[in-house]
Amino acid sequence: MHYLVDNLVNSMEISEEQAETAVGEILNYISKHISAQELQEIFDMFPYAKVMLAKAEAAGSQGMLGGLASPMSGSISLLAALDSLTSQGLSMEQIHEVAHTTIRYAKSKLGEEKTERILNKVPDLKAIG
């Protein structure tokens, strides 16, 4: 298990599957709003992100709102991500904590400036985290 997932499992008392799904959905949402280079920077600092992102992308096409997320606005894709996370049994408070912890982790690995540059492209996520 990766440090971030392990931290979420232990601090929030959620399952490994819930933690991986939550981080994967966050990555999936972010990936739709940033450049390929920025996404690669995330993968470079967090190689396991590729696996979680692939799982989230595969699951996203199966969810109720997932099919709408790709062609629609960022707000719809955020709603699809929240729908997926709540269907995994996470409360809004837990989703906030996952987002906050993931952002803190990114800042520790990517640095404050790069993380803020990415977050500025996904202000909805920044508001949650």
C-alpha positions in Angstrom: 0.0 0.0 0.0 1.2 3.5 -0.7 1.9 6.0 2.1 -1.0 8.3 1.3 -3.5 5.4 1.1 -2.1 3.9 4.3 -2.4 7.3 6.1 -6.0 7.6 5.0 -6.9 4.1 6.1 -5.3 4.6 9.5 -6.4 8.1 10.2 -9.9 7.9 8.9 -10.8 4.3 9.6 -11.9 3.6 6.1 -11.0 0.6 3.9 -8.1 0.5 1.6 -10.6 0.2 -1.3 -12.4 3.3 -0.2 -9.1 5.2 0.2 -7.9 4.1 -3.3 -11.2 4.9 -4.9 -11.3 8.4 -3.2 -7.8 9.3 -4.3 -8.4 7.8 -7.8 -11.6 10.0 -8.2 -9.7 13.1 -7.1 -6.9 12.2 -9.7 -9.5 11.5 -12.4 -11.1 14.9 -11.8 -7.8 16.7 -11.8 -6.6 14.9 -14.9 -9.4 16.4 -16.9 -8.3 19.9 -16.1 -4.5 19.9 -16.3 -1.9 19.4 -19.0 -0.2 16.1 -19.7 3.0 17.5 -18.4 1.4 18.4 -15.1 -0.2 14.9 -14.8 3.2 13.4 -15.5 4.7 15.4 -12.6 2.0 13.9 -10.4 2.9 10.4 -11.6 6.6 11.1 -11.1 6.1 11.9 -7.4 3.3 9.3 -6.9 3.7 6.4 -9.3 0.8 4.4 -7.8 -1.4 7.3 -9.0 -1.4 5.7 -12.4 -3.1 2.6 -11.1 -5.7 4.5 -9.0 -6.4 6.8 -11.9 -6.9 3.9 -14.3 -9.4 2.2 -11.9 -11.3 5.5 -11.4 -11.5 6.0 -15.2 -12.8 2.5 -15.7 -15.4 2.8 -13.0 -16.4 6.3 -14.1 -17.9 5.2 -17.3 -20.2 2.8 -15.4 -21.6 5.3 -12.8 -24.8 7.1 -13.1 -23.2 10.5 -13.6 -20.0 9.2 -15.0 -21.2 9.0 -18.6 -22.0 12.7 -18.4 -18.8 13.8 -16.9 -16.5 13.7 -19.9 -18.6 15.8 -22.3 -19.9 18.2 -19.6 -18.4 21.0 -17.5 -16.1 20.6 -14.6 -19.0 21.0 -12.2 -20.7 17.9 -13.6 -17.5 15.9 -13.5 -17.1 17.0 -9.8 -20.6 15.9 -9.1 -19.8 12.5 -10.8 -16.8 12.2 -8.5 -18.8 13.0 -5.4 -21.5 10.6 -6.5 -18.9 7.8 -6.9 -17.4 8.6 -3.5 -20.7 8.7 -1.6 -21.7 5.4 -3.3 -18.5 3.9 -1.8 -19.9 4.8 1.6 -17.9 8.0 2.3 -19.6 10.9 4.0 -19.1 14.5 2.8 -16.9 15.0 5.9 -14.7 12.1 4.9 -14.5 13.3 1.3 -13.3 16.7 2.6 -10.7 14.9 4.8 -9.5 12.8 1.9 -9.2 15.9 -0.4 -7.4 17.8 2.3 -5.0 15.0 3.1 -4.3 14.4 -0.6 -3.6 18.1 -1.2 -1.2 18.2 1.8 0.6 15.1 0.5 0.9 16.7 -3.0 2.4 19.9 -1.4 4.9 17.8 0.4 6.0 16.0 -2.7 5.4 18.5 -5.6 6.0 21.6 -3.5 3.6 24.4 -2.6 4.0 26.3 -5.9 3.4 23.4 -8.3 0.5 22.1 -6.2 -1.2 25.6 -6.1 -0.7 25.9 -9.9 -2.6 22.7 -10.4 -5.3 23.5 -7.8 -5.9 26.9 -9.5 -7.1 24.9 -12.5 -9.5 22.9 -10.3 -11.0 25.5 -7.9 -13.9 23.2 -7.0 -11.5 20.7 -5.6 -9.6 23.4 -3.7 -12.9 24.4 -2.1 -13.6 20.9 -0.9 -10.1 20.2 0.4 
